[in-house]
C-alpha cells in the first residue's frame, strides 16, 4: 500500500517532470538548429525574435501538459477541470479581447516580416524608426525625437522604407538662356561623377531629359536607385555637385526675380 502511494504521489510526478524536461530540451535544440540553418536567409533580429517566440510557446505547452498529467495521476478529474477552464477562458477572452488582438497582430507582424527593429516605417501620418517591437505594441521614434507607441492591432496600413532601394528623383532648373546641348553635357558629367563617387548607389545615375518647361526655367530630371533611406543624403550631395559644375561652366540656376517698370507722367515744363 505504501509502495503504491509512493509511486502515485511522488515517483510518477517526478517521472513526468523528467520526461517533460527532456522533451522540452530536445525540441528546443531542434528549433534553435532550424533557425540557425535559415539565419542566412533572414534578418538576424527577426530570426531571433521568431525563435524565442516558438521556444516560449513550447515551454508553456509542455508545462501545461505535464501539470495535467500529474494531476491525472493524483486522481483529479482533468476533463472537468479543462471544461471549467474553458468556460473561464471564454469569459477572460471577452474581457481581454483587445489584448488578444494585439498579441495575434504582433505574432502576424513578426512571422510575416512586415518590419523589424531599426526599420524606418510610416503608420498613418507618423514616420520614424522602429525602436521596439513586441507582441503587444510597437514603438516608433520620429526623426525629431517623438516616440509613438502603437497597439499592434492598429498597425493596419504600414509603409516600410527599409526593405527595398530608394528611388531618388532630382529636378534641376536651368535658365532658358542656356543652350540645351551645353546643359545636357554638364548634366552627363554630373551623373558620371555622382556614380563614381557614391558608394551606396545600386544603379548608375541617369539623366532622363527635360521634365518641364516652367514659367522661368527649363527643368531637367536625373534619377538613381540608392540603398534604403539614402535618398536624402544623395540629394544633398547631388545638389552640391550640380552647383559646383554649373558655376564652373557658367550655367545659370534661375531664381525668382521681380522686374519693376517706372512710369513717369509726361507734360510740358515751363521755365
SEMAR-125712 format. One line per field, with one value per residue (C-alpha): z, y, x; residue number from 1; residue in one letter. Coordinates in steps of 0.001 Angstrom, whole numbers, plus 500000, padded with zeros to 6 digits. Last residue first. Layout:
residues N
w = [Z; ...]
v = [Y; ...]
u = [X; ...]
i = [NUM; ...]
aa = [A; ...]
***
This chain:
residues 271
w = [432628; 431634; 431517; 429104; 430155; 430571; 433632; 434646; 434666; 436308; 435494; 438202; 437321; 440189; 440162; 441299; 440936; 437889; 438060; 435326; 433573; 433715; 433236; 436563; 438410; 436876; 437938; 441549; 441919; 440410; 442674; 445750; 444616; 444146; 447654; 449291; 447112; 447937; 451666; 451251; 449104; 451500; 453371; 451676; 449368; 446427; 442993; 440761; 438841; 436947; 435763; 433820; 434397; 431962; 433923; 434343; 433671; 433610; 430633; 432375; 432651; 430119; 429978; 431808; 433025; 434788; 437956; 437997; 439948; 443478; 444868; 448360; 447253; 445679; 443947; 440549; 440015; 441212; 438826; 435861; 436573; 436898; 433610; 431913; 433479; 432038; 428552; 428789; 429804; 426971; 424422; 425762; 425409; 428429; 428113; 429281; 432740; 434333; 436984; 438279; 439326; 441415; 441815; 444242; 444173; 447487; 447421; 449167; 452742; 454743; 453729; 455228; 454719; 457166; 456782; 459552; 462624; 464983; 466325; 467154; 469637; 468626; 470987; 469313; 470238; 469365; 468716; 465595; 463291; 464698; 467083; 466630; 469448; 468539; 470769; 472256; 470708; 470897; 468547; 469948; 468350; 464976; 463185; 462170; 460259; 461585; 459047; 459141; 460120; 458334; 458682; 459038; 460101; 463142; 464943; 462314; 459748; 457940; 458387; 458025; 461174; 463260; 462115; 462481; 466041; 466880; 465387; 467420; 470604; 469961; 469227; 472470; 474346; 472766; 473619; 477317; 478885; 476204; 476361; 480156; 479981; 477302; 479263; 482405; 480456; 479058; 482458; 483794; 480942; 481406; 485100; 484325; 481933; 484414; 487055; 489701; 490698; 491649; 488406; 486481; 488341; 487250; 483620; 483730; 485085; 482428; 479612; 480934; 481403; 477956; 476298; 478239; 477213; 473565; 473326; 474810; 472400; 469407; 470362; 471036; 467524; 465972; 467669; 466829; 463153; 463024; 464684; 462301; 459143; 457260; 454543; 456305; 459523; 457956; 459433; 462736; 462809; 462386; 464916; 467517; 466915; 467101; 470297; 471843; 470813; 472658; 475748; 476052; 475662; 478314; 480684; 480100; 480599; 483875; 485081; 484257; 486109; 489136; 489066; 488873; 491700; 494250; 494774; 492715; 493174; 496827; 497426; 495610; 497733; 500915; 500000]
v = [627697; 625963; 622200; 620436; 617115; 613420; 611322; 608927; 605156; 603128; 599448; 596956; 593466; 590994; 587938; 584381; 582251; 580680; 578439; 579774; 577721; 579387; 576095; 576208; 577570; 574840; 572169; 573374; 573883; 570485; 568771; 570415; 569473; 565854; 565573; 566864; 564621; 561577; 562101; 562337; 559176; 557070; 555639; 552218; 551854; 554170; 553966; 556959; 559643; 562871; 565335; 568592; 571629; 574546; 577717; 580865; 579734; 576029; 573861; 570506; 567175; 567721; 564733; 561404; 561809; 558642; 557974; 554421; 551734; 550337; 553530; 553485; 554014; 557453; 558853; 557139; 557441; 561053; 561994; 560299; 561945; 565379; 564967; 563982; 567074; 569325; 567830; 568170; 571831; 572617; 570936; 572749; 576196; 578468; 581480; 579476; 579255; 575852; 574070; 570692; 568020; 565171; 561792; 559257; 555830; 554119; 550500; 547991; 546830; 549980; 552321; 550170; 551637; 550424; 550237; 548157; 548718; 549315; 545735; 546156; 548930; 551901; 553690; 556894; 558374; 561996; 562700; 564915; 561998; 560143; 557192; 554238; 551876; 548796; 547085; 543794; 541096; 543343; 545521; 548333; 551150; 551178; 554276; 557095; 558205; 559217; 560082; 556662; 554257; 555084; 552914; 553144; 549769; 549559; 546914; 544881; 545324; 543335; 540067; 537947; 535993; 539078; 541164; 538159; 537478; 541131; 541053; 537948; 539535; 542863; 541098; 539143; 542397; 543870; 540707; 540840; 540762; 538524; 536222; 536078; 534913; 532350; 531163; 530730; 528481; 526521; 526308; 524717; 522177; 521564; 520857; 518525; 516617; 516724; 514783; 514754; 511275; 512123; 510566; 512924; 515936; 514938; 514585; 517958; 519603; 517975; 519066; 522644; 522874; 521405; 523883; 526792; 525928; 525338; 528794; 530349; 528433; 529438; 533130; 532926; 531565; 534234; 537035; 535534; 535165; 538758; 540055; 538108; 539207; 536086; 533854; 533496; 532630; 529580; 526995; 528849; 528782; 525004; 524359; 526527; 524772; 521291; 522217; 523438; 520206; 518129; 520370; 520408; 516611; 516108; 518492; 516804; 513304; 514407; 516082; 513011; 510719; 513020; 513057; 509207; 508728; 511023; 510602; 507545; 505540; 506492; 505534; 502240; 501463; 502401; 500000]
u = [510736; 507562; 507540; 505344; 503920; 504566; 503778; 506532; 506218; 508996; 508918; 509866; 511095; 510800; 513017; 512520; 515652; 517243; 520320; 522584; 525239; 528652; 530550; 532396; 529364; 527199; 529686; 529876; 526100; 525307; 527864; 526305; 522801; 523891; 525355; 522187; 520052; 522181; 521770; 518009; 517916; 519981; 516985; 517263; 520301; 520063; 518411; 519153; 517271; 518017; 515374; 515746; 513511; 513731; 513126; 511005; 507447; 508248; 509102; 509080; 510909; 513673; 515993; 516104; 519684; 520764; 522753; 524064; 522270; 522538; 524083; 525611; 529237; 528831; 531938; 531780; 528028; 527980; 530801; 529136; 525782; 527405; 529251; 526003; 524392; 527113; 526706; 522929; 523252; 525668; 523399; 520323; 521863; 521459; 519106; 516082; 517698; 518125; 516070; 517182; 514689; 516080; 514381; 515898; 514291; 515009; 516165; 513871; 513246; 513921; 511093; 508335; 504855; 502194; 498422; 496867; 499002; 496071; 496037; 499721; 498978; 501120; 503507; 504713; 508078; 508912; 512589; 512620; 513419; 510419; 510693; 508335; 507346; 505302; 502760; 501538; 503740; 506756; 508768; 510910; 512910; 511138; 512430; 510088; 507022; 503596; 500860; 499183; 501937; 505195; 508264; 512042; 513405; 515685; 513632; 511808; 509044; 506364; 508267; 505108; 506031; 506814; 503826; 501472; 502639; 502124; 498613; 497749; 499083; 497333; 494036; 494414; 494963; 491833; 489857; 490728; 487279; 485780; 488794; 488599; 484998; 485826; 488855; 486779; 484415; 487354; 488974; 485790; 485830; 489547; 488985; 486088; 488317; 491207; 489268; 491997; 493146; 496719; 497961; 495648; 497001; 500498; 499395; 497630; 500770; 502972; 500640; 500528; 504303; 504999; 502632; 504132; 507680; 506747; 505150; 508286; 510547; 508417; 508599; 512322; 512895; 510650; 512582; 515991; 515084; 513863; 516996; 519264; 517426; 516523; 518046; 521400; 519552; 517871; 520242; 520387; 516608; 516464; 519226; 517479; 514130; 515704; 517548; 514279; 512541; 515155; 515279; 511476; 511224; 513919; 512126; 508738; 510191; 511840; 508630; 506536; 508992; 508949; 505125; 505078; 507597; 505931; 502168; 501322; 504517; 504780; 501153; 501592; 504648; 502811; 500000]
i = [271; 270; 269; 268; 267; 266; 265; 264; 263; 262; 261; 260; 259; 258; 257; 256; 255; 254; 253; 252; 251; 250; 249; 248; 247; 246; 245; 244; 243; 242; 241; 240; 239; 238; 237; 236; 235; 234; 233; 232; 231; 230; 229; 228; 227; 226; 225; 224; 223; 222; 221; 220; 219; 218; 217; 216; 215; 214; 213; 212; 211; 210; 209; 208; 207; 206; 205; 204; 203; 202; 201; 200; 199; 198; 197; 196; 195; 194; 193; 192; 191; 190; 189; 188; 187; 186; 185; 184; 183; 182; 181; 180; 179; 178; 177; 176; 175; 174; 173; 172; 171; 170; 169; 168; 167; 166; 165; 164; 163; 162; 161; 160; 159; 158; 157; 156; 155; 154; 153; 152; 151; 150; 149; 148; 147; 146; 145; 144; 143; 142; 141; 140; 139; 138; 137; 136; 135; 134; 133; 132; 131; 130; 129; 128; 127; 126; 125; 124; 123; 122; 121; 120; 119; 118; 117; 116; 115; 114; 113; 112; 111; 110; 109; 108; 107; 106; 105; 104; 103; 102; 101; 100; 99; 98; 97; 96; 95; 94; 93; 92; 91; 90; 89; 88; 87; 86; 85; 84; 83; 82; 81; 80; 79; 78; 77; 76; 75; 74; 73; 72; 71; 70; 69; 68; 67; 66; 65; 64; 63; 62; 61; 60; 59; 58; 57; 56; 55; 54; 53; 52; 51; 50; 49; 48; 47; 46; 45; 44; 43; 42; 41; 40; 39; 38; 37; 36; 35; 34; 33; 32; 31; 30; 29; 28; 27; 26; 25; 24; 23; 22; 21; 20; 19; 18; 17; 16; 15; 14; 13; 12; 11; 10; 9; 8; 7; 6; 5; 4; 3; 2; 1]
aa = [X; X; X; X; X; X; X; X; X; X; X; X; X; X; X; X; X; X; X; X; X; X; X; X; X; X; X; X; X; X; X; X; X; X; X; X; X; X; X; X; X; X; X; X; X; X; X; X; X; X; X; X; X; X; X; X; X; X; X; X; X; X; X; X; X; X; X; X; X; X; X; X; X; X; X; X; X; X; X; X; X; X; X; X; X; X; X; X; X; X; X; X; X; X; X; X; X; X; X; X; X; X; X; X; X; X; X; X; X; X; X; X; X; X; X; X; X; X; X; X; X; X; X; X; X; X; X; X; X; X; X; X; X; X; X; X; X; X; X; X; X; X; X; X; X; X; X; X; X; X; X; X; X; X; X; X; X; X; X; X; X; X; X; X; X; X; X; X; X; X; X; X; X; X; X; X; X; X; X; X; X; X; X; X; X; X; X; X; X; X; X; X; X; X; X; X; X; X; X; X; X; X; X; X; X; X; X; X; X; X; X; X; X; X; X; X; X; X; X; X; X; X; X; X; X; X; X; X; X; X; X; X; X; X; X; X; X; X; X; X; X; X; X; X; X; X; X; X; X; X; X; X; X; X; X; X; X; X; X; X; X; X; X; X; X; X; X; X; X; X; X]
***
